[in-house]
Amino acid sequence: MPGIEAFFDKSTSTVTYLVWDHSTKRAVVIDAVADFDPATGRLGHASVDTVLARAAALGLTVEWAVETHAHADHLSAADYIRRKTGAKIGIGARITEVQARFRQLFDAPEAE
C-alpha cells in the first residue's frame, strides 16, 4: 500500500497530495499549489515547500509533479517542483487544446 498525505491549501480550498512507494521511496506530488498574492501579483511557494519538506523528512525522492487537469482555482507549482527536485511534469496530452484556447482568449504568444 502506498503512502499518501494530503495538504490542504486554505487560500484556494484545494488539496495537494504526496504519494510514495514505501520500499523504493520514490514519490509523486499531485496538484501542487503555487501561492499567488493578488494584491502584489507575486508568486510564492510556501505551500509547496511544506510538501517538499515533508518528502525530504521521509527520505523520499520526488520523481513526478502531476497535474490532474488544468486548474482554474489555483496556479500550479509543478514547474517549481521540477526546478527544485529535477522531477518530471505529467499532465494529459489534451492540455495543448486548453492552452490554445487560453492563448486565443488572452491574445497571448506561443510558449517557447
N, CA, C and O atoms as a GROMACS GRO file, in nm:
protein
  448
    1MET      N    1   0.084  -0.118   0.000
    1MET     CA    2   0.000   0.000   0.000
    1MET      C    3   0.089   0.125   0.000
    1MET      O    4   0.183   0.133   0.078
    2PRO      N    5   0.058   0.222  -0.088
    2PRO     CA    6   0.141   0.342  -0.095
    2PRO      C    7   0.119   0.433   0.025
    2PRO      O    8   0.016   0.426   0.092
    3GLY      N    9   0.216   0.518   0.050
    3GLY     CA   10   0.198   0.624   0.148
    3GLY      C   11   0.128   0.740   0.081
    3GLY      O   12   0.158   0.774  -0.034
    4ILE      N   13   0.034   0.800   0.151
    4ILE     CA   14  -0.040   0.914   0.095
    4ILE      C   15  -0.060   1.017   0.206
    4ILE      O   16  -0.105   0.984   0.315
    5GLU      N   17  -0.027   1.142   0.175
    5GLU     CA   18  -0.057   1.252   0.267
    5GLU      C   19  -0.121   1.364   0.186
    5GLU      O   20  -0.081   1.392   0.073
    6ALA      N   21  -0.221   1.428   0.246
    6ALA     CA   22  -0.291   1.539   0.183
    6ALA      C   23  -0.254   1.669   0.253
    6ALA      O   24  -0.240   1.673   0.375
    7PHE      N   25  -0.238   1.775   0.175
    7PHE     CA   26  -0.203   1.907   0.226
    7PHE      C   27  -0.308   2.006   0.176
    7PHE      O   28  -0.314   2.037   0.057
    8PHE      N   29  -0.391   2.056   0.267
    8PHE     CA   30  -0.499   2.148   0.232
    8PHE      C   31  -0.446   2.290   0.225
    8PHE      O   32  -0.378   2.337   0.316
    9ASP      N   33  -0.478   2.359   0.116
    9ASP     CA   34  -0.440   2.499   0.099
    9ASP      C   35  -0.563   2.585   0.125
    9ASP      O   36  -0.658   2.584   0.046
   10LYS      N   37  -0.561   2.660   0.235
   10LYS     CA   38  -0.677   2.741   0.275
   10LYS      C   39  -0.713   2.848   0.172
   10LYS      O   40  -0.831   2.871   0.145
   11SER      N   41  -0.613   2.913   0.116
   11SER     CA   42  -0.642   3.026   0.028
   11SER      C   43  -0.713   2.985  -0.100
   11SER      O   44  -0.788   3.064  -0.158
   12THR      N   45  -0.693   2.861  -0.146
   12THR     CA   46  -0.758   2.814  -0.269
   12THR      C   47  -0.860   2.704  -0.243
   12THR      O   48  -0.933   2.663  -0.333
   13SER      N   49  -0.864   2.656  -0.119
   13SER     CA   50  -0.952   2.542  -0.083
   13SER      C   51  -0.925   2.421  -0.172
   13SER      O   52  -1.018   2.351  -0.213
   14THR      N   53  -0.798   2.398  -0.201
   14THR     CA   54  -0.758   2.283  -0.281
   14THR      C   55  -0.662   2.194  -0.201
   14THR      O   56  -0.610   2.234  -0.097
   15VAL      N   57  -0.642   2.074  -0.252
   15VAL     CA   58  -0.558   1.977  -0.183
   15VAL      C   59  -0.444   1.933  -0.275
   15VAL      O   60  -0.466   1.901  -0.392
   16THR      N   61  -0.325   1.932  -0.221
   16THR     CA   62  -0.207   1.875  -0.286
   16THR      C   63  -0.179   1.742  -0.219
   16THR      O   64  -0.188   1.730  -0.097
   17TYR      N   65  -0.144   1.642  -0.299
   17TYR     CA   66  -0.116   1.510  -0.244
   17TYR      C   67   0.031   1.473  -0.264
   17TYR      O   68   0.090   1.503  -0.367
   18LEU      N   69   0.086   1.409  -0.164
   18LEU     CA   70   0.218   1.347  -0.171
   18LEU      C   71   0.194   1.197  -0.163
   18LEU      O   72   0.138   1.148  -0.065
   19VAL      N   73   0.235   1.125  -0.266
   19VAL     CA   74   0.213   0.980  -0.273
   19VAL      C   75   0.348   0.914  -0.298
   19VAL      O   76   0.426   0.961  -0.381
   20TRP      N   77   0.376   0.805  -0.224
   20TRP     CA   78   0.506   0.741  -0.240
   20TRP      C   79   0.499   0.591  -0.219
   20TRP      O   80   0.405   0.538  -0.159
   21ASP      N   81   0.602   0.525  -0.270
   21ASP     CA   82   0.620   0.382  -0.251
   21ASP      C   83   0.712   0.364  -0.130
   21ASP      O   84   0.824   0.417  -0.128
   22HIS      N   85   0.666   0.290  -0.031
   22HIS     CA   86   0.744   0.273   0.092
   22HIS      C   87   0.878   0.203   0.067
   22HIS      O   88   0.977   0.235   0.132
   23SER      N   89   0.880   0.107  -0.025
   23SER     CA   90   1.003   0.030  -0.044
   23SER      C   91   1.108   0.105  -0.125
   23SER      O   92   1.227   0.098  -0.094
   24THR      N   93   1.067   0.177  -0.229
   24THR     CA   94   1.164   0.247  -0.314
   24THR      C   95   1.186   0.392  -0.273
   24THR      O   96   1.285   0.454  -0.313
   25LYS      N   97   1.094   0.446  -0.193
   25LYS     CA   98   1.100   0.587  -0.150
   25LYS      C   99   1.084   0.684  -0.267
   25LYS      O  100   1.120   0.802  -0.256
   26ARG      N  101   1.030   0.635  -0.379
   26ARG     CA  102   1.001   0.721  -0.493
   26ARG      C  103   0.864   0.784  -0.473
   26ARG      O  104   0.771   0.718  -0.426
   27ALA      N  105   0.852   0.914  -0.509
   27ALA     CA  106   0.730   0.987  -0.479
   27ALA      C  107   0.681   1.071  -0.596
   27ALA      O  108   0.755   1.103  -0.689
   28VAL      N  109   0.553   1.106  -0.586
   28VAL     CA  110   0.488   1.197  -0.680
   28VAL      C  111   0.413   1.302  -0.598
   28VAL      O  112   0.354   1.271  -0.495
   29VAL      N  113   0.415   1.425  -0.647
   29VAL     CA  114   0.333   1.531  -0.588
   29VAL      C  115   0.222   1.560  -0.689
   29VAL      O  116   0.249   1.584  -0.807
   30ILE      N  117   0.098   1.558  -0.641
   30ILE     CA  118  -0.017   1.574  -0.729
   30ILE      C  119  -0.088   1.706  -0.698
   30ILE      O  120  -0.121   1.736  -0.583
   31ASP      N  121  -0.109   1.785  -0.803
   31ASP     CA  122  -0.182   1.913  -0.795
   31ASP      C  123  -0.120   2.011  -0.695
   31ASP      O  124  -0.188   2.062  -0.606
   32ALA      N  125   0.008   2.037  -0.712
   32ALA     CA  126   0.080   2.129  -0.623
   32ALA      C  127   0.034   2.274  -0.646
   32ALA      O  128   0.015   2.317  -0.759
   33VAL      N  129   0.018   2.346  -0.536
   33VAL     CA  130  -0.033   2.483  -0.538
   33VAL      C  131   0.081   2.584  -0.525
   33VAL      O  132   0.164   2.574  -0.435
   34ALA      N  133   0.083   2.681  -0.617
   34ALA     CA  134   0.171   2.797  -0.602
   34ALA      C  135   0.091   2.904  -0.529
   34ALA      O  136  -0.028   2.922  -0.554
   35ASP      N  137   0.156   2.975  -0.439
   35ASP     CA  138   0.089   3.081  -0.363
   35ASP      C  139   0.089   3.209  -0.445
   35ASP      O  140   0.195   3.260  -0.483
   36PHE      N  141  -0.030   3.260  -0.473
   36PHE     CA  142  -0.042   3.384  -0.550
   36PHE      C  143  -0.104   3.491  -0.462
   36PHE      O  144  -0.208   3.471  -0.400
   37ASP      N  145  -0.038   3.606  -0.457
   37ASP     CA  146  -0.089   3.719  -0.381
   37ASP      C  147  -0.148   3.819  -0.481
   37ASP      O  148  -0.073   3.890  -0.548
   38PRO      N  149  -0.282   3.826  -0.491
   38PRO     CA  150  -0.342   3.916  -0.590
   38PRO      C  151  -0.313   4.063  -0.563
   38PRO      O  152  -0.315   4.144  -0.656
   39ALA      N  153  -0.288   4.099  -0.440
   39ALA     CA  154  -0.260   4.239  -0.407
   39ALA      C  155  -0.127   4.286  -0.464
   39ALA      O  156  -0.113   4.401  -0.506
   40THR      N  157  -0.029   4.195  -0.467
   40THR     CA  158   0.104   4.232  -0.517
   40THR      C  159   0.135   4.172  -0.653
   40THR      O  160   0.227   4.216  -0.722
   41GLY      N  161   0.058   4.069  -0.692
   41GLY     CA  162   0.086   3.999  -0.817
   41GLY      C  163   0.206   3.907  -0.808
   41GLY      O  164   0.261   3.866  -0.910
   42ARG      N  165   0.247   3.876  -0.686
   42ARG     CA  166   0.367   3.792  -0.667
   42ARG      C  167   0.332   3.647  -0.640
   42ARG      O  168   0.229   3.615  -0.580
   43LEU      N  169   0.422   3.561  -0.685
   43LEU     CA  170   0.410   3.418  -0.657
   43LEU      C  171   0.500   3.382  -0.541
   43LEU      O  172   0.610   3.436  -0.526
   44GLY      N  173   0.454   3.291  -0.460
   44GLY     CA  174   0.534   3.235  -0.352
   44GLY      C  175   0.522   3.084  -0.355
   44GLY      O  176   0.445   3.029  -0.434
   45HIS      N  177   0.597   3.018  -0.271
   45HIS     CA  178   0.599   2.872  -0.274
   45HIS      C  179   0.595   2.810  -0.135
   45HIS      O  180   0.636   2.695  -0.118
   46ALA      N  181   0.546   2.882  -0.036
   46ALA     CA  182   0.541   2.828   0.100
   46ALA      C  183   0.457   2.701   0.107
   46ALA      O  184   0.495   2.606   0.177
   47SER      N  185   0.345   2.698   0.037
   47SER     CA  186   0.258   2.579   0.041
   47SER      C  187   0.330   2.455  -0.011
   47SER      O  188   0.332   2.351   0.055
   48VAL      N  189   0.389   2.467  -0.129
   48VAL     CA  190   0.456   2.351  -0.187
   48VAL      C  191   0.587   2.320  -0.115
   48VAL      O  192   0.630   2.205  -0.111
   49ASP      N  193   0.651   2.422  -0.057
   49ASP     CA  194   0.772   2.395   0.021
   49ASP      C  195   0.740   2.308   0.142
   49ASP      O  196   0.824   2.228   0.185
   50THR      N  197   0.620   2.321   0.198
   50THR     CA  198   0.577   2.234   0.308
   50THR      C  199   0.571   2.089   0.262
   50THR      O  200   0.613   1.998   0.333
   51VAL      N  201   0.518   2.068   0.142
   51VAL     CA  202   0.509   1.933   0.085
   51VAL      C  203   0.649   1.878   0.059
   51VAL      O  204   0.678   1.763   0.092
   52LEU      N  205   0.735   1.959   0.000
   52LEU     CA  206   0.871   1.914  -0.030
   52LEU      C  207   0.951   1.887   0.097
   52LEU      O  208   1.032   1.795   0.101
   53ALA      N  209   0.928   1.966   0.200
   53ALA     CA  210   0.995   1.943   0.329
   53ALA      C  211   0.950   1.810   0.389
   53ALA      O  212   1.031   1.737   0.447
   54ARG      N  213   0.823   1.779   0.376
   54ARG     CA  214   0.773   1.651   0.427
   54ARG      C  215   0.834   1.536   0.349
   54ARG      O  216   0.873   1.435   0.408
   55ALA      N  217   0.843   1.550   0.218
   55ALA     CA  218   0.906   1.446   0.136
   55ALA      C  219   1.051   1.426   0.180
   55ALA      O  220   1.096   1.312   0.192
   56ALA      N  221   1.123   1.533   0.203
   56ALA     CA  222   1.262   1.523   0.247
   56ALA      C  223   1.271   1.457   0.384
   56ALA      O  224   1.359   1.374   0.407
   57ALA      N  225   1.180   1.492   0.475
   57ALA     CA  226   1.181   1.433   0.609
   57ALA      C  227   1.158   1.283   0.605
   57ALA      O  228   1.207   1.209   0.690
   58LEU      N  229   1.082   1.239   0.505
   58LEU     CA  230   1.054   1.095   0.490
   58LEU      C  231   1.162   1.025   0.407
   58LEU      O  232   1.156   0.903   0.389
   59GLY      N  233   1.259   1.100   0.358
   59GLY     CA  234   1.366   1.043   0.277
   59GLY      C  235   1.321   1.005   0.137
   59GLY      O  236   1.375   0.912   0.077
   60LEU      N  237   1.222   1.078   0.084
   60LEU     CA  238   1.166   1.046  -0.046
   60LEU      C  239   1.238   1.120  -0.158
   60LEU      O  240   1.293   1.228  -0.138
   61THR      N  241   1.236   1.060  -0.276
   61THR     CA  242   1.282   1.123  -0.398
   61THR      C  243   1.159   1.157  -0.480
   61THR      O  244   1.088   1.068  -0.526
   62VAL      N  245   1.134   1.285  -0.499
   62VAL     CA  246   1.018   1.327  -0.579
   62VAL      C  247   1.056   1.315  -0.726
   62VAL      O  248   1.141   1.388  -0.776
   63GLU      N  249   0.991   1.221  -0.794
   63GLU     CA  250   1.023   1.195  -0.935
   63GLU      C  251   0.924   1.257  -1.031
   63GLU      O  252   0.956   1.280  -1.148
   64TRP      N  253   0.803   1.285  -0.983
   64TRP     CA  254   0.699   1.340  -1.069
   64TRP      C  255   0.622   1.451  -0.997
   64TRP      O  256   0.599   1.444  -0.877
   65ALA      N  257   0.584   1.552  -1.074
   65ALA     CA  258   0.485   1.652  -1.033
   65ALA      C  259   0.372   1.636  -1.135
   65ALA      O  260   0.389   1.666  -1.253
   66VAL      N  261   0.257   1.590  -1.089
   66VAL     CA  262   0.147   1.557  -1.179
   66VAL      C  263   0.030   1.653  -1.158
   66VAL      O  264  -0.007   1.684  -1.045
   67GLU      N  265  -0.025   1.699  -1.268
   67GLU     CA  266  -0.146   1.781  -1.266
   67GLU      C  267  -0.260   1.695  -1.318
   67GLU      O  268  -0.249   1.635  -1.425
   68THR      N  269  -0.368   1.688  -1.243
   68THR     CA  270  -0.481   1.604  -1.284
   68THR      C  271  -0.564   1.669  -1.394
   68THR      O  272  -0.635   1.600  -1.467
   69HIS      N  273  -0.555   1.801  -1.405
   69HIS     CA  274  -0.629   1.876  -1.507
   69HIS      C  275  -0.579   2.020  -1.505
   69HIS      O  276  -0.499   2.058  -1.420
   70ALA      N  277  -0.626   2.100  -1.600
   70ALA     CA  278  -0.594   2.243  -1.599
   70ALA      C  279  -0.673   2.306  -1.486
   70ALA      O  280  -0.794   2.286  -1.476
   71HIS      N  281  -0.607   2.382  -1.403
   71HIS     CA  282  -0.671   2.436  -1.283
   71HIS      C  283  -0.712   2.582  -1.302
   71HIS      O  284  -0.631   2.665  -1.342
   72ALA      N  285  -0.838   2.610  -1.273
   72ALA     CA  286  -0.886   2.748  -1.273
   72ALA      C  287  -0.887   2.802  -1.130
   72ALA      O  288  -0.904   2.923  -1.109
   73ASP      N  289  -0.870   2.713  -1.032
   73ASP     CA  290  -0.881   2.752  -0.891
   73ASP      C  291  -0.748   2.784  -0.825
   73ASP      O  292  -0.746   2.838  -0.714
   74HIS      N  293  -0.637   2.753  -0.891
   74HIS     CA  294  -0.506   2.787  -0.836
   74HIS      C  295  -0.400   2.780  -0.945
   74HIS      O  296  -0.421   2.722  -1.051
   75LEU      N  297  -0.286   2.839  -0.916
   75LEU     CA  298  -0.172   2.829  -1.006
   75LEU      C  299  -0.089   2.708  -0.967
   75LEU      O  300  -0.074   2.676  -0.849
   76SER      N  301  -0.037   2.641  -1.066
   76SER     CA  302   0.040   2.520  -1.043
   76SER      C  303   0.183   2.549  -0.997
   76SER      O  304   0.246   2.645  -1.042
   77ALA      N  305   0.231   2.466  -0.907
   77ALA     CA  306   0.371   2.474  -0.862
   77ALA      C  307   0.454   2.362  -0.923
   77ALA      O  308   0.565   2.334  -0.877
   78ALA      N  309   0.402   2.296  -1.027
   78ALA     CA  310   0.473   2.183  -1.087
   78ALA      C  311   0.611   2.224  -1.140
   78ALA      O  312   0.708   2.152  -1.119
   79ASP      N  313   0.619   2.337  -1.206
   79ASP     CA  314   0.750   2.379  -1.260
   79ASP      C  315   0.847   2.411  -1.147
   79ASP      O  316   0.967   2.384  -1.159
   80TYR      N  317   0.798   2.468  -1.039
   80TYR     CA  318   0.882   2.494  -0.922
   80TYR      C  319   0.939   2.362  -0.868
   80TYR      O  320   1.057   2.353  -0.836
   81ILE      N  321   0.854   2.260  -0.859
   81ILE     CA  322   0.899   2.128  -0.813
   81ILE      C  323   1.005   2.073  -0.908
   81ILE      O  324   1.106   2.019  -0.864
   82ARG      N  325   0.981   2.088  -1.038
   82ARG     CA  326   1.078   2.040  -1.138
   82ARG      C  327   1.213   2.108  -1.117
   82ARG      O  328   1.318   2.042  -1.119
   83ARG      N  329   1.209   2.240  -1.098
   83ARG     CA  330   1.335   2.313  -1.080
   83ARG      C  331   1.405   2.277  -0.949
   83ARG      O  332   1.528   2.272  -0.945
   84LYS      N  333   1.329   2.252  -0.843
   84LYS     CA  334   1.388   2.220  -0.712
   84LYS      C  335   1.438   2.076  -0.703
   84LYS      O  336   1.538   2.050  -0.635
   85THR      N  337   1.371   1.983  -0.769
   85THR     CA  338   1.399   1.841  -0.747
   85THR      C  339   1.444   1.765  -0.871
   85THR      O  340   1.497   1.655  -0.860
   86GLY      N  341   1.423   1.823  -0.988
   86GLY     CA  342   1.452   1.750  -1.112
   86GLY      C  343   1.338   1.659  -1.154
   86GLY      O  344   1.352   1.581  -1.248
   87ALA      N  345   1.225   1.667  -1.085
   87ALA     CA  346   1.109   1.583  -1.117
   87ALA      C  347   1.057   1.613  -1.258
   87ALA      O  348   1.074   1.723  -1.310
   88LYS      N  349   0.996   1.512  -1.317
   88LYS     CA  350   0.928   1.530  -1.445
   88LYS      C  351   0.788   1.583  -1.417
   88LYS      O  352   0.732   1.561  -1.309
   89ILE      N  353   0.730   1.654  -1.514
   89ILE     CA  354   0.593   1.704  -1.502
   89ILE      C  355   0.503   1.619  -1.590
   89ILE      O  356   0.535   1.592  -1.706
   90GLY      N  357   0.390   1.577  -1.533
   90GLY     CA  358   0.294   1.498  -1.609
   90GLY      C  359   0.156   1.562  -1.609
   90GLY      O  360   0.108   1.609  -1.506
   91ILE      N  361   0.095   1.564  -1.727
   91ILE     CA  362  -0.044   1.611  -1.743
   91ILE      C  363  -0.095   1.549  -1.872
   91ILE      O  364  -0.016   1.509  -1.958
   92GLY      N  365  -0.225   1.540  -1.887
   92GLY     CA  366  -0.284   1.479  -2.006
   92GLY      C  367  -0.245   1.551  -2.135
   92GLY      O  368  -0.223   1.672  -2.135
   93ALA      N  369  -0.237   1.476  -2.243
   93ALA     CA  370  -0.193   1.528  -2.372
   93ALA      C  371  -0.284   1.638  -2.425
   93ALA      O  372  -0.239   1.724  -2.500
   94ARG      N  373  -0.411   1.636  -2.388
   94ARG     CA  374  -0.505   1.735  -2.442
   94ARG      C  375  -0.491   1.872  -2.375
   94ARG      O  376  -0.567   1.964  -2.406
   95ILE      N  377  -0.396   1.886  -2.285
   95ILE     CA  378  -0.372   2.018  -2.225
   95ILE      C  379  -0.336   2.120  -2.332
   95ILE      O  380  -0.360   2.240  -2.314
   96THR      N  381  -0.280   2.074  -2.443
   96THR     CA  382  -0.245   2.167  -2.550
   96THR      C  383  -0.368   2.235  -2.608
   96THR      O  384  -0.360   2.349  -2.653
   97GLU      N  385  -0.483   2.167  -2.606
   97GLU     CA  386  -0.608   2.228  -2.653
   97GLU      C  387  -0.651   2.339  -2.557
   97GLU      O  388  -0.698   2.445  -2.601
   98VAL      N  389  -0.636   2.315  -2.429
   98VAL     CA  390  -0.670   2.416  -2.328
   98VAL      C  391  -0.576   2.536  -2.344
   98VAL      O  392  -0.621   2.651  -2.339
   99GLN      N  393  -0.448   2.509  -2.362
   99GLN     CA  394  -0.351   2.617  -2.379
   99GLN      C  395  -0.383   2.701  -2.502
   99GLN      O  396  -0.374   2.824  -2.498
  100ALA      N  397  -0.420   2.635  -2.611
  100ALA     CA  398  -0.453   2.707  -2.734
  100ALA      C  399  -0.574   2.797  -2.713
  100ALA      O  400  -0.578   2.910  -2.761
  101ARG      N  401  -0.672   2.746  -2.642
  101ARG     CA  402  -0.793   2.826  -2.615
  101ARG      C  403  -0.760   2.948  -2.530
  101ARG      O  404  -0.806   3.058  -2.559
  102PHE      N  405  -0.681   2.930  -2.426
  102PHE     CA  406  -0.644   3.043  -2.341
  102PHE      C  407  -0.554   3.141  -2.414
  102PHE      O  408  -0.564   3.262  -2.393
  103ARG      N  409  -0.466   3.091  -2.500
  103ARG     CA  410  -0.380   3.179  -2.580
  103ARG      C  411  -0.467   3.271  -2.666
  103ARG      O  412  -0.443   3.391  -2.675
  104GLN      N  413  -0.571   3.212  -2.728
  104GLN     CA  414  -0.662   3.288  -2.811
  104GLN      C  415  -0.743   3.387  -2.726
  104GLN      O  416  -0.758   3.504  -2.763
  105LEU      N  417  -0.793   3.341  -2.615
  105LEU     CA  418  -0.876   3.423  -2.527
  105LEU      C  419  -0.800   3.545  -2.474
  105LEU      O  420  -0.856   3.655  -2.465
  106PHE      N  421  -0.673   3.524  -2.438
  106PHE     CA  422  -0.593   3.631  -2.379
  106PHE      C  423  -0.495   3.696  -2.477
  106PHE      O  424  -0.412   3.778  -2.438
  107ASP      N  425  -0.505   3.658  -2.606
  107ASP     CA  426  -0.417   3.711  -2.709
  107ASP      C  427  -0.271   3.698  -2.666
  107ASP      O  428  -0.193   3.793  -2.675
  108ALA      N  429  -0.237   3.580  -2.619
  108ALA     CA  430  -0.102   3.552  -2.568
  108ALA      C  431  -0.016   3.487  -2.676
  108ALA      O  432  -0.068   3.417  -2.763
  109PRO      N  433   0.114   3.510  -2.672
  109PRO     CA  434   0.204   3.448  -2.770
  109PRO      C  435   0.223   3.299  -2.742
  109PRO      O  436   0.195   3.250  -2.632
  110GLU      N  437   0.270   3.228  -2.844
  110GLU     CA  438   0.305   3.087  -2.828
  110GLU      C  439   0.414   3.073  -2.723
  110GLU      O  440   0.504   3.157  -2.715
  111ALA      N  441   0.406   2.967  -2.643
  111ALA     CA  442   0.511   2.940  -2.544
  111ALA      C  443   0.635   2.892  -2.616
  111ALA      O  444   0.628   2.827  -2.720
  112GLU      N  445   0.749   2.925  -2.560
  112GLU     CA  446   0.876   2.882  -2.620
  112GLU      C  447   0.917   2.748  -2.568
  112GLU      O  448   1.021   2.695  -2.607
   0.00000   0.00000   0.00000
